[in-house]
């Protein structure tokens, strides 16, 4: 940071001595501290950043997406079996295809048992079928009767698929943008003065954490979502990355800079359509999931909201 003294018409700093661009800004007021004896221009002292960045900037690129996970898994918890630990298994083997519901490899008994065999569970041959259920983790082999074949978990949803079902329950949304100057008023931001950026009323849906569970294909997944960063496209070609929800601005803060998420425009918006910058906040979520003896990460980006603000330059009328 550096402190400079500069004429108010220089596009680096501005004052509220007399505004030629409209109403006085609601987010900051500045009084003339010194007049240049040669030009009569009002000079003020402000701190300006070396580049138009914010205290909230960070790369925020980790953790990385871990993919789909395995749809077939072993979990002996329900059988009070602790070894081997829960985890993925091959979806097929010489013993058949894997069923998460039965925790075993399934294959039709060949040939089928004769009529009256206990494995038919009172049914007649041709009424459903009898299947071998082989559990390599314990070495057990049992026979099951079923009207229909047990579900093939290799053809079912992946843990990521089920996690995405849980995410849908969370109702994740773009943030409600808080910014100075207030877009709903006639306030005008000023070149060189701090702009504050924040999420209005952050909650589980706009910032997290949000948690939900879902079950499908014999897989139960619990997912937790939290915003990793908010990328603010400031409309002038610059972006600001904030890892917090930002701090709401109060009039008592004057022309101080935001402690965690802010910006400084270096030129007015007069050249933009409608004379305003379009500011867009895009949320980057990290969702962690666990279940089916596995865990992973999903990255979700693209939830955005935009507002328009006017940024002008102040001029001093010298009499």
Order of alpha helices (4+ residues) and beta strands (2+ residues): beta-beta-beta-beta-beta-beta-beta-beta-beta-beta-alpha-beta-beta-beta-beta-beta-beta-beta-beta-beta-beta
